[in-house]
């Protein structure tokens, strides 16, 4: 049984599931995925996302604002804290820095990133970190804001071995997405070999970044098995072992009970 440590269920087009969100959930369960983290990227849409998944015990959520969100969107530490106090929320984010697309919003991204870390520390909930073309600043802010006190995930990891080492030193987990299955991802697979068993996670980032053999199509949580298969190959172990350790890491990080979280589709 797998867990998907990062997906956006509310962004998945339901045409592949007979226009039924319930079908999407059941398909995920039938594929052997016993729990998913549905990650927030937009605070205006967050209430709708939460309402959509609230009645599913095998779906947890995060609360946060993606670094590439509309710069006019309302954000405050107080507002985010209020949202994140909900029992359904197990993480803060996704947050972080992305200089690839928006170099002109660096100051705003950094301010909001620091705000997310403050909320995570206050509520003792892990962070979900997005970083692209901003390795130095991401690590610096995590250190300056004492993010090691709450920990979290470097999601959709694509950074260097040095970045991985520094994140691990701060207590973060490293999550690999479908990118690790891409033909040109040899450098990333080399990093994936080195992450300790107790710090490894897998994700889909659905509906984005579908793994081989579905690259270019809409992604979904059921495809997390292909990420696990690639990691098993590069780490010279079994898919079952990858599934087990990543599942245990997920439940430990988010203080969830695997038995309580697992809801099967009879």
C-alpha positions as CSV (number, residue, x, y, z in Angstrom):
1,X,0.0,0.0,0.0
2,X,1.3,3.5,-1.0
3,X,0.8,7.0,0.2
4,X,0.9,10.1,-2.0
5,X,2.6,12.8,0.0
6,X,1.7,15.6,-2.4
7,X,-1.2,16.0,-4.8
8,X,-3.8,18.6,-5.7
9,X,-7.1,16.6,-5.9
10,X,-9.1,19.7,-6.5
11,X,-7.2,20.5,-9.6
12,X,-7.6,17.1,-11.3
13,X,-10.0,17.2,-14.3
14,X,-12.7,14.6,-13.5
15,X,-13.4,13.7,-17.2
16,X,-11.2,10.7,-16.7
17,X,-13.4,9.5,-13.8
18,X,-16.9,9.9,-15.3
19,X,-17.0,13.5,-13.9
20,X,-17.1,12.1,-10.4
21,X,-14.9,13.0,-7.5
22,X,-16.0,9.9,-5.7
23,X,-14.8,7.8,-8.6
24,X,-11.4,9.5,-8.4
25,X,-11.1,8.6,-4.7
26,X,-12.2,5.1,-5.3
27,X,-9.8,4.6,-8.2
28,X,-7.0,5.9,-6.0
29,X,-7.9,3.4,-3.2
30,X,-8.2,0.5,-5.7
31,X,-4.7,1.3,-7.0
32,X,-3.4,0.6,-3.5
33,X,-3.0,4.2,-2.3
34,X,-4.2,4.3,1.2
35,X,-3.6,8.0,2.1
36,X,-2.9,11.2,0.3
37,X,-2.0,14.8,1.2
38,X,-4.1,17.3,-0.7
39,X,-1.9,20.4,-0.8
40,X,-3.2,24.0,-0.8
41,X,-1.8,26.5,-3.4
42,X,-4.5,29.2,-3.2
43,X,-6.1,30.6,-0.1
44,X,-9.2,31.9,-2.0
45,X,-9.9,28.4,-3.3
46,X,-8.8,26.7,0.0
47,X,-12.3,26.6,1.6
48,X,-13.7,24.8,-1.5
49,X,-10.8,22.4,-1.5
50,X,-11.3,21.6,2.2
51,X,-15.0,21.1,1.7
52,X,-14.4,18.7,-1.2
53,X,-12.2,16.3,0.8
54,X,-13.4,16.8,4.4
55,X,-15.5,13.6,4.6
56,X,-12.6,11.4,3.4
57,X,-10.5,10.1,6.4
58,X,-7.8,8.9,3.9
59,X,-7.3,12.5,2.6
60,X,-5.4,15.0,4.7
61,X,-4.8,18.6,3.7
62,X,-2.3,21.4,4.0
63,X,-3.0,25.1,4.3
64,X,-0.9,27.6,2.5
65,X,-0.2,29.9,-0.5
66,X,2.1,28.8,-3.4
67,X,5.0,31.2,-4.1
68,X,3.7,31.8,-7.6
69,X,0.1,32.7,-6.5
70,X,-1.5,36.0,-7.5
71,X,0.6,38.6,-5.7
72,X,-2.7,40.5,-5.0
73,X,-4.1,37.6,-3.0
74,X,-4.7,38.3,0.7
75,X,-2.1,36.8,3.0
76,X,-1.4,37.2,6.7
77,X,0.1,35.1,9.4
78,X,-3.1,35.5,11.4
79,X,-5.4,34.4,8.6
80,X,-3.3,31.4,7.7
81,X,-3.1,30.4,11.4
82,X,-6.9,30.5,11.6
83,X,-7.2,28.2,8.6
84,X,-4.5,25.8,9.8
85,X,-6.0,25.2,13.2
86,X,-8.6,22.9,11.6
87,X,-8.0,19.3,12.6
88,X,-8.0,18.2,9.0
89,X,-4.9,20.3,8.4
90,X,-1.6,18.4,9.0
91,X,0.8,20.7,7.2
92,X,1.6,24.2,6.2
93,X,2.2,25.0,2.6
94,X,3.0,24.6,-0.1
95,X,5.3,27.5,0.5
96,X,8.8,28.4,-0.6
97,X,10.5,30.3,-3.4
98,X,10.3,30.1,-7.1
99,X,12.5,32.5,-9.1
100,X,12.2,30.6,-12.4
101,X,8.9,32.3,-13.4
102,X,8.7,35.4,-11.2
103,X,12.0,37.1,-10.4
104,X,10.2,40.4,-9.8
105,X,8.3,39.0,-6.7
106,X,11.3,37.8,-4.8
107,X,10.8,40.1,-1.8
108,X,7.1,39.2,-1.5
109,X,7.8,35.5,-1.8
110,X,10.4,35.7,0.9
111,X,8.1,37.6,3.2
112,X,5.3,35.1,2.7
113,X,7.7,32.2,3.1
114,X,8.8,33.5,6.5
115,X,5.2,33.9,7.5
116,X,4.4,30.3,6.7
117,X,7.4,29.1,8.7
118,X,6.2,31.2,11.7
119,X,2.8,29.6,11.5
120,X,4.3,26.1,11.2
121,X,6.4,26.6,14.3
122,X,3.5,28.1,16.2
123,X,1.2,25.2,15.4
124,X,3.9,22.6,15.4
125,X,2.9,21.4,11.9
126,X,5.4,20.4,9.2
127,X,6.1,22.6,6.2
128,X,5.6,21.6,2.5
129,X,8.4,23.4,0.7
130,X,8.5,24.3,-3.0
131,X,11.8,25.6,-4.4
132,X,13.0,26.4,-7.9
133,X,16.0,28.4,-9.0
134,X,16.2,29.6,-5.4
135,X,18.3,27.0,-3.6
136,X,20.5,29.4,-1.6
137,X,17.7,31.7,-0.4
138,X,15.4,28.7,0.4
139,X,18.0,27.2,2.7
140,X,19.0,30.5,4.2
141,X,15.4,31.4,5.1
142,X,14.7,27.9,6.5
143,X,17.8,28.3,8.7
144,X,17.1,31.9,9.8
145,X,13.5,31.1,10.7
146,X,14.5,28.0,12.6
147,X,12.4,25.7,10.4
148,X,14.1,22.7,11.9
149,X,11.8,23.2,14.9
150,X,8.8,22.1,12.8
151,X,10.5,20.1,10.0
152,X,8.7,19.1,6.8
153,X,9.2,18.1,3.2
154,X,11.2,19.3,0.3
155,X,8.6,18.4,-2.2
156,X,9.1,17.4,-5.8
157,X,12.9,17.4,-5.2
158,X,15.1,18.5,-8.1
159,X,18.0,20.1,-6.3
160,X,21.6,19.2,-5.9
161,X,23.2,16.7,-3.5
162,X,24.5,19.5,-1.4
163,X,21.0,21.0,-1.1
164,X,19.7,17.5,-0.1
165,X,22.4,17.2,2.5
166,X,21.7,20.5,4.1
167,X,17.9,19.9,4.1
168,X,18.5,16.5,5.8
169,X,20.7,18.2,8.4
170,X,17.8,20.4,9.3
171,X,15.6,17.4,9.7
172,X,13.6,17.7,6.5
173,X,12.3,14.8,4.5
174,X,13.0,14.5,0.7
175,X,10.1,13.7,-1.6
176,X,10.5,12.5,-5.2
177,X,7.9,12.9,-7.9
178,X,7.4,11.6,-11.4
179,X,10.4,13.6,-12.5
180,X,12.7,10.9,-11.1
181,X,11.3,8.5,-13.8
182,X,12.2,10.9,-16.7
183,X,15.0,9.7,-19.1
184,X,17.1,12.8,-18.5
185,X,16.9,12.6,-14.7
186,X,20.2,10.7,-14.0
187,X,21.5,13.4,-11.7
188,X,18.3,13.3,-9.7
189,X,18.3,9.5,-9.5
190,X,21.9,9.7,-8.1
191,X,20.7,11.9,-5.3
192,X,17.7,9.6,-4.7
193,X,20.2,6.8,-3.9
194,X,21.6,8.7,-1.0
195,X,18.5,9.8,1.0
196,X,18.3,7.7,4.1
197,X,15.4,5.3,4.4
198,X,13.8,7.2,7.2
199,X,13.7,10.5,5.3
200,X,12.3,9.3,1.9
201,X,8.9,10.1,0.6
202,X,7.1,9.7,-2.8
203,X,4.5,11.9,-4.4
204,X,2.7,12.6,-7.7
205,X,2.1,16.4,-7.6
206,X,-1.1,15.5,-9.4
207,X,-2.4,16.6,-11.9
208,X,1.1,17.7,-12.9
209,X,4.4,15.8,-13.8
210,X,2.9,12.4,-14.7
211,X,5.6,9.7,-14.5
212,X,6.8,7.5,-17.3
213,X,4.8,5.7,-18.9
214,X,2.2,8.5,-18.6
215,X,4.4,11.5,-19.1
216,X,2.5,14.3,-20.8
217,X,-0.9,13.1,-19.6
218,X,-2.9,14.2,-16.6
219,X,-1.3,12.8,-13.4
220,X,-3.3,11.2,-10.6
221,X,-2.4,9.6,-7.2
222,X,-2.7,6.1,-8.5
223,X,0.5,6.7,-10.5
224,X,2.7,7.1,-7.4
225,X,3.5,3.4,-7.8
226,X,5.7,4.3,-10.8
227,X,7.7,6.7,-8.7
228,X,8.2,3.9,-6.1
229,X,9.2,1.5,-8.8
230,X,12.0,3.8,-10.1
231,X,13.3,4.4,-6.6
232,X,13.3,0.7,-5.9
233,X,15.4,0.2,-9.0
234,X,17.9,2.9,-8.3
235,X,18.2,2.0,-4.6
236,X,18.5,-1.8,-5.4
237,X,15.5,-2.8,-3.3
238,X,11.9,-3.8,-3.8
239,X,8.8,-1.7,-4.5
240,X,7.3,-3.2,-1.4
241,X,10.1,-1.9,0.7
242,X,9.9,1.6,-0.8
243,X,6.1,1.6,-0.2
244,X,6.6,0.5,3.4
245,X,9.3,3.0,4.4
246,X,7.7,6.0,2.6
247,X,4.3,5.1,4.2
248,X,5.8,4.9,7.7
249,X,7.7,8.2,7.1
250,X,4.6,9.9,6.0
251,X,2.5,8.8,9.0
252,X,5.4,9.6,11.4
253,X,5.9,13.1,10.0
254,X,2.2,14.0,10.1
255,X,1.5,12.2,13.4
256,X,-1.1,10.0,11.7
257,X,-2.1,6.4,12.5
258,X,-1.7,4.2,9.5
259,X,-4.5,1.9,10.6
260,X,-6.9,4.8,11.2
261,X,-5.9,6.5,8.0
262,X,-6.4,3.5,5.8
263,X,-9.9,3.3,4.3
264,X,-10.4,0.6,1.8
265,X,-13.1,0.5,-0.9
266,X,-15.1,-2.7,-0.3
